[in-house]
């Protein structure tokens, strides 16, 4: 199969779909890899490195889209990209369609088979291709919160770790999954006072064991969220419903009860955000203020550390990508976990949670692939 890697064109996105070491693996499996010139610049891998790995470096994205049977990316295709997709291609990347009806329609119109990293599952019910970027985003969320809390950046002027004789800052983490756990670890490491809210008692027990009492765990109810948000210096939105839009857990009305200059970091912004006042921002202009509360809502947080992020992502995606390259659509039939990643095929939606969020019809993947 001919596998194509275009340069990412989303604003402030420097990750790359395949690292040079991943290219070596694809080539070893007998595949041709087309890499757009300068696609790896953000991770310090120039065209010569990709050529040495066995890739064919092509001059522009058009050459990639025309020449490839499968496109491997990081972020969702932009309008100029989905216009170049075609029915005989596989697209393997993050999509986050639940919050993006325009992209959804664009992919359906193209006829492409789109497999989303974020809905591929594993035997334990996890999301193995979302997890590495969730780990990165969770850790970055505390760095972002600490920076936004500085007075010159509009924040309260609170040092999360405090100093001797001065209490540490308070961090409320809504969601105890991968993002929330990583955020809590970073916040605890800085010396902050941390509370994690979640609706799973088994998960709260596991977090209590993991942190040995260094964090407070609390069952997530509306009242619990209100109490923790109102007393926090920083709130991390780390809620995920696979494939679906994030629930809005902090309303605009609640902002007036928060501490002036407190910070909301919405890691769920790719799925529409879990704060009512959230809107996507960029690394170049990451924050905005609503009713005195600083919002950090960068939609591609891991893009700030592209080298770490690209390597971590490729470690997870490689076996699934090779399966698709080796056997094509048959891989979706053989692996039920990879099949969960199928979001669009032959002009139709194939994922129930995405369809429900968008108010659209869908066809079960098994039925679609059998047609």
C-alpha positions, 0 to 999 in steps of 0.5 A: 500500500502507498501510505501518505503523510502530509504536513499538518496545516492546522494553526500551531500544529507541529506534530507529524503523522509518522516519525522516521522510525515509524516509516522504517516499520512501514517500509519493512512491511513492504509499503511505500511511504510518501512524505510531504517536504518539511512534514517533520520540521516541527520534530527536527526531522528533515527531509533527508532523515525521512529519505534515509528511513525509506520514504519518498519525499514529495514536494507538496500535499497534493502529491501526497493525497493524489499518490496515497491509498492511506493518509496518516495524520495527527489532526482532523483534516482541514477544508482544503484537505478533506476536499482532496480525499476520495472514496478509495482512500483510508484516512487514519487520524484524530477526527473529533467529529461530534463537535464538527458538523462541517468536517463530518459532512466534508468527509461524507461527501468525499466518500473516504473511509475515516478511522478516528484515533480517539474511538479505537478501543482495547480489550479493557475498554480503554482508548489506546490511541487517545491515551498518549495525547491525553497523558500529554494534555493532562500534564500540560494542563497544569503548566498552562494553569500555573502560567495563566494564574500569574498576574501579568497573564490575568490570573489571581497571582497565585503560585500553585505550590505556595511557599513556607508560611503561605498556603498552596493553590487549590486545583479542582480536576473534573474527571478522573480518567487519563487526563485527570490523573496526569493533571493531578500528578503534576499538580501534586508534584508542584505542591498544590491542594488537589481534588478529583471529581468523578462519577465512578466509585471504583475509579475514585477508590483507585485514585485514592490508592494511587495517590496515597491520600495526597489528593481529595477524591469526591463523587461528582454531583452538581453540588460537589462541582459547584463547591469545588469550582467556587473554591478553586484557583484552577479548574481542569476540565477532563471529562470524556464521553468517547466519540460524543460531545462533552457535557457542559459542567460549569455554566456561565452563571457559576463564573460569578461565584468563582474567585476573580482571576481563577483559571479554567483549563478545558482539555475537552475542547476538542469535543466541544468543551465542558465549560459553557463559556469555552471556545477553541483557542490557539497556542499563539493566543491561548486564553481569554477572560469571561466575567473575570475568569481566565479560560485556556481552551487550546484545541491541540494542546499536545502540539506545543511539545511536538517531539514528545507528542509525535513519538508517543502517538506513533508508539500507540498508532503503529500496530493499528496503522500497519494492520490497515496498510497490510490488509486494508479494510479487512483489518476492520473486520478482523479487529473489533477494537480497530472497527470501533474507530470507523467513523465514516465510510462510503458517505455514511456515519458509522459511529453511534455516539458521533451520530447522536451528538450531531443528530444524524443517522448512522449505519452499524460498522459491521453492516456497512463493511458487509455491504 
